[in-house]
């Protein structure tokens, strides 16, 4: 029996001669929503890139569903069942909403379909024929999430889930993530909205200079304002 869906164990990652991650360890259980939080430049995106095989770790292990995925090409990691909503969204600007959603879709029985994505994000249904570069920032983020869901992942990773979005759009994204969690999808989310994250996530990992410096449940983080101030600046 596999206890953790994803287990990242002691990874070290570098860009050239510059080391960013120093023995980073975290884990996500099936159906769990976990956050990775920290100030800018502390290694959050590098952690995501290491998991996805975009910037492979030079040491440590990454296991998904009990199988080693460290060293696999990024497309192989995605095929294993990890969907990424990258920082900056990175949708296809010259494809329509519908084409963006279908471009990397993977069919699974009782899985995500266009109809299900449009039900989750009605605004995307209204803009189905619009090009990606004609969408607002909020619509592009919905599209990026929908595109990841269309790969029918078992783990969804969101890097800067609500960065730069208007408050009403941020609230809608959080509602959708809560629905996804309730459906049983495992989620790793990076964001700066500590209050929203504590309301919807199960556990939190705080990163500083490439190391996990604190981890715990939402109640523990809420009860530790000193930890929030020290590592998150709130």
Phi, psi and omega per residue, in radians:
X1 nan 2.280 -3.116
X2 -1.555 2.052 -3.108
X3 -1.286 -0.787 -3.107
X4 -1.862 2.424 3.000
X5 -1.235 -0.840 3.096
X6 -2.162 2.314 3.067
X7 -2.324 2.003 3.096
X8 -1.822 2.087 -2.967
X9 -2.176 1.811 2.976
X10 1.091 0.697 -3.082
X11 -1.381 2.533 3.030
X12 -2.177 2.232 -3.075
X13 -2.302 2.440 -3.101
X14 -2.269 2.710 2.886
X15 -1.972 1.795 -3.024
X16 1.114 -2.174 3.134
X17 -1.620 0.027 -3.107
X18 -1.694 1.949 -3.136
X19 -1.483 2.348 -3.088
X20 -1.958 -0.735 -3.136
X21 -1.898 2.378 -3.050
X22 -2.207 1.481 3.091
X23 1.190 0.700 -3.073
X24 -1.308 2.341 3.140
X25 -2.316 2.316 3.013
X26 -2.732 2.850 -3.124
X27 -2.555 2.637 3.109
X28 -2.291 2.222 3.116
X29 -1.506 2.778 3.071
X30 -0.994 2.302 3.119
X31 1.365 0.109 -3.071
X32 -1.696 2.534 3.009
X33 -1.898 2.078 -3.041
X34 -2.157 2.562 3.091
X35 -1.985 2.725 2.955
X36 -2.182 1.984 -3.044
X37 -2.196 2.644 3.099
X38 2.991 2.935 3.117
X39 -1.175 2.926 3.123
X40 -1.061 2.484 3.054
X41 1.403 0.213 -3.083
X42 -1.637 -0.155 3.053
X43 2.047 0.213 -3.096
X44 -1.128 -0.927 -3.122
X45 -1.149 -0.615 3.093
X46 -1.098 -0.634 3.067
X47 -1.058 -0.803 3.119
X48 -1.090 -0.776 -3.132
X49 -1.109 -0.595 3.105
X50 -1.193 -0.765 3.123
X51 -1.064 -0.739 -3.065
X52 -1.408 -0.101 -3.132
X53 1.416 0.190 3.133
X54 -1.378 -0.613 3.006
X55 -2.282 1.534 -2.994
X56 -1.045 2.466 3.057
X57 -1.228 2.534 3.125
X58 -1.569 -0.231 3.112
X59 -2.645 2.813 -3.123
X60 1.639 -3.138 -3.085
X61 -2.303 2.563 3.043
X62 -2.259 2.058 -3.113
X63 -2.097 2.396 3.109
X64 -2.227 2.158 -3.049
X65 0.917 0.661 3.088
X66 1.424 -0.057 -3.105
X67 -1.892 2.438 3.124
X68 -1.199 2.214 3.076
X69 -2.070 -0.088 3.076
X70 -1.059 2.274 -3.121
X71 1.642 -0.198 3.080
X72 -1.289 2.616 3.027
X73 -1.115 2.686 -3.053
X74 -0.992 -0.704 -3.105
X75 -1.193 -0.513 3.086
X76 -1.228 -0.665 3.083
X77 -1.087 -0.777 3.115
X78 -1.070 -0.711 3.141
X79 -1.132 -0.461 3.107
X80 -1.215 -0.354 3.091
X81 2.115 0.482 3.065
X82 -1.981 2.102 3.130
X83 -1.807 2.360 -3.085
X84 -2.020 2.279 2.917
X85 -1.843 1.733 -2.950
X86 -1.339 2.781 3.009
X87 -1.031 2.352 -3.111
X88 1.462 0.015 3.012
X89 1.257 -0.911 3.029
X90 0.960 0.737 3.009
X91 -1.281 2.933 3.100
X92 -1.470 1.908 -2.994
X93 -1.172 -0.496 -3.059
X94 -1.753 0.246 3.009
X95 -1.963 2.646 3.100
X96 -1.247 2.939 3.074
X97 -0.966 -0.851 3.140
X98 -1.046 -0.768 -3.126
X99 -1.154 -0.678 3.068
X100 -1.008 -0.759 -3.082
X101 -1.216 -0.585 -3.084
X102 -1.530 -0.296 -2.992
X103 -1.030 -0.699 -3.102
X104 -2.101 0.365 -3.053
X105 -1.157 2.527 3.056
X106 -2.198 2.108 -3.105
X107 -1.393 2.303 3.032
X108 -2.369 2.550 3.116
X109 -1.047 2.271 -3.102
X110 1.047 0.439 -3.092
X111 -1.683 -2.870 -3.117
X112 -1.338 2.385 3.114
X113 -2.292 3.007 3.056
X114 -0.965 -0.764 -3.106
X115 -1.064 -0.709 -3.138
X116 -1.204 -0.699 3.102
X117 -1.133 -0.724 3.127
X118 -1.170 -0.536 3.072
X119 -1.227 -0.654 3.106
X120 -1.220 -0.702 -3.128
X121 -2.175 1.447 -3.124
X122 -0.980 -0.519 3.134
X123 -1.082 -0.582 3.112
X124 -1.187 -0.595 3.077
X125 -1.102 -0.701 3.134
X126 -1.168 -0.509 -3.078
X127 -1.864 0.384 -3.002
X128 -0.968 -0.586 -3.118
X129 -1.634 -0.020 -3.119
X130 -1.384 2.556 3.085
X131 -1.253 2.691 -3.127
X132 -1.003 -0.644 -3.114
X133 -1.370 0.004 3.073
X134 -1.702 -0.024 -3.082
X135 -1.577 2.685 3.005
X136 -1.250 2.956 3.112
X137 -1.040 -0.720 3.120
X138 -1.139 -0.723 3.108
X139 -1.148 -0.652 3.095
X140 -1.120 -0.665 3.109
X141 -1.166 -0.716 3.060
X142 -1.039 -0.729 -3.140
X143 -1.138 -0.713 3.127
X144 -1.102 -0.694 3.090
X145 -1.172 -0.794 3.121
X146 -1.050 -0.725 3.124
X147 -1.076 -0.738 3.103
X148 -1.132 -0.703 3.132
X149 -1.127 -0.556 -3.136
X150 -1.176 -0.248 3.006
X151 -1.430 -0.033 -3.136
X152 0.894 1.048 -3.108
X153 -1.358 2.795 2.968
X154 -1.670 -0.315 3.033
X155 -2.329 2.251 3.095
X156 -1.910 2.218 3.108
X157 -1.986 2.220 3.113
X158 -2.089 2.058 3.130
X159 -1.730 1.994 -3.062
X160 1.020 1.201 -2.973
X161 -1.059 -0.648 -3.048
X162 -2.224 0.342 -3.076
X163 -1.057 2.264 3.048
X164 1.325 0.145 -3.095
X165 -1.672 2.660 3.095
X166 -1.166 2.675 -3.086
X167 -0.929 -0.735 -3.125
X168 -1.147 -0.649 3.120
X169 -1.228 -0.699 3.081
X170 -1.016 -0.784 -3.136
X171 -1.058 -0.681 3.135
X172 -1.164 -0.691 3.110
X173 -1.095 -0.740 3.127
X174 -1.116 -0.683 3.101
X175 -1.089 -0.721 -3.140
X176 -1.167 -0.697 3.112
X177 -1.138 -0.641 3.072
X178 -1.091 -0.699 3.102
X179 -1.122 -0.711 3.137
X180 -1.133 -0.709 3.089
X181 -1.081 -0.766 -3.137
X182 -1.095 -0.464 3.118
X183 -1.326 -0.157 3.127
X184 1.769 0.037 -3.137
X185 -1.299 2.350 3.046
X186 -1.393 2.447 -3.020
X187 -2.426 2.340 2.929
X188 -2.012 2.116 -3.055
X189 -2.214 2.380 3.022
X190 -1.938 2.236 3.119
X191 -2.894 2.889 -3.137
X192 -1.778 -0.062 -3.084
X193 -1.487 1.468 -3.006
X194 -1.071 -0.749 -3.112
X195 -1.038 -0.817 3.136
X196 -1.132 -0.705 -3.125
X197 -1.126 -0.684 3.134
X198 -1.192 -0.436 3.124
X199 -1.347 -0.557 -3.001
X200 -1.916 -0.397 -3.035
X201 -1.619 2.730 3.112
X202 -1.471 -0.854 -3.086
X203 -2.394 2.848 -3.074
X204 -2.363 2.462 2.993
X205 -2.073 2.218 3.109
X206 -1.830 2.315 -3.056
X207 -2.028 2.428 3.029
X208 -2.497 2.177 3.115
X209 0.867 0.792 3.006
X210 1.394 0.202 3.130
X211 -2.290 2.539 3.003
X212 -1.332 2.108 -3.065
X213 -1.894 -0.226 3.094
X214 -2.788 2.528 3.004
X215 -2.592 2.604 3.129
X216 2.972 3.100 -3.120
X217 -1.345 2.935 -3.114
X218 -1.035 -0.721 -3.134
X219 -1.079 -0.686 3.132
X220 -1.183 -0.688 3.121
X221 -1.197 -0.714 3.113
X222 -1.079 -0.543 -3.119
X223 -1.521 0.083 -3.096
X224 -2.210 1.190 3.130
X225 -1.054 -0.470 3.103
X226 -1.151 -0.658 3.084
X227 -1.156 -0.764 3.117
X228 -1.045 -0.764 -3.112
X229 -1.175 -0.719 -3.070
X230 -1.178 -0.760 -2.996
X231 -1.839 -0.320 -3.106
X232 -2.055 -0.226 3.120
X233 1.253 0.545 -3.137
X234 -2.084 nan nan
